[in-house]
Amino acid sequence: MRLRVEFTTEPFDLDEAPQHAVVARDVVQGADLDAVDVGPFGNTAEGEADRVLTAVDALLRKALAAGATRVSLQVNVIGEGAGAGEGDK
């Protein structure tokens, strides 16, 4: 099973990325995930279910420890196959 996670961390700071946002970014970029997209207002990553869930666990723990007061996330099943971009099933 493949999953897509979308997440944001708060509080926001438009002038400089807060430490919790940097930590969250580092977690997903360092995980063995596909199609990682990091932006100022939201982040997405896709991959095999166990890898995504492991990254989400680390993301939550590390972002909260780094000062996040809120982490919003959504996890979607995007398919059973190994290929990226095959659409929702």
HELIX and SHEET records of a PDB file:
HELIX    1   1 GLN A   19  GLY A   30  1                                  12    
HELIX    2   2 ALA A   49  ALA A   65  1                                  17    
SHEET    1   A 4 ASP A  34  VAL A  38  0                                        
SHEET    2   A 4 ASN A  43  GLU A  48 -1                                        
SHEET    3   A 4 ARG A   2  GLU A  10 -1                                        
SHEET    4   A 4 ARG A  70  GLY A  79 -1                                        
END                                                                             
